Amino acid sequence: MTNTHGVQYQALRPLYKDFVLSMPRGAAVVYPKDAAQIIVKGDIFPGARVVEAGVGSGALSIALLRAVGDDGRVHSFERRAEFAEVAQANIETMFGGPHPAWALSIGDLQDTLPEAEQPGSVDRVVLDMLAPGSAWMRWLRRLPPAGCWSATWQLLPRCPAWWRGCA
């Protein structure tokens, strides 16, 4: 592109880390170093089918979408419509439009997940929410026997005692 003085510029898509640290926010973001840990420890792979609960501003959603690629799927759930709106705008800005592997459901995970995903239909579950409530068994049933889940550290003290003992 050329400015009004005839100087030419080349517009580049920002690096993930630069975009996440400067993108508009509706909620706190998962920083790139933490997103990397979630992806590695949660074994998020190209082609994976991932459920994400708690979209916030979309930083982790972007990282998950980059990890699963166009052949994977990320189905994100967000309770607050205003956060979902910010996340959707951020994702479309980062990828230059809607991402083909991303679906967004607005509503409580406990209410929307059973209608959206069948048992055994996802490979990984990523929880970035403070209180999963009684949704445990609902998302747990969506995982196949070798499925993995990842949760923010604030969530772990709220896990049922039997679940903490499995780690």
HELIX and SHEET records of a PDB file:
HELIX    1   1 TYR A   16  SER A   22  1                                   7    
HELIX    2   2 PRO A   32  LYS A   41  1                                  10    
HELIX    3   3 ALA A   59  VAL A   68  1                                  10    
HELIX    4   4 ALA A   81  PHE A   95  1                                  15    
HELIX    5   5 LEU A  109  ALA A  116  1                                   8    
HELIX    6   6 GLY A  133  ALA A  135  5                                   3    
HELIX    7   7 TRP A  136  LEU A  140  1                                   5    
HELIX    8   8 LEU A  156  ARG A  158  5                                   3    
HELIX    9   9 ALA A  161  ARG A  164  1                                   4    
SHEET    1   A 5 TRP A 102  ILE A 106  0                                        
SHEET    2   A 5 ARG A  73  GLU A  78  1                                        
SHEET    3   A 5 ARG A  49  ALA A  53  1                                        
SHEET    4   A 5 ARG A 124  LEU A 127  1                                        
SHEET    5   A 5 CYS A 148  ALA A 151  1                                        
END                                                                             
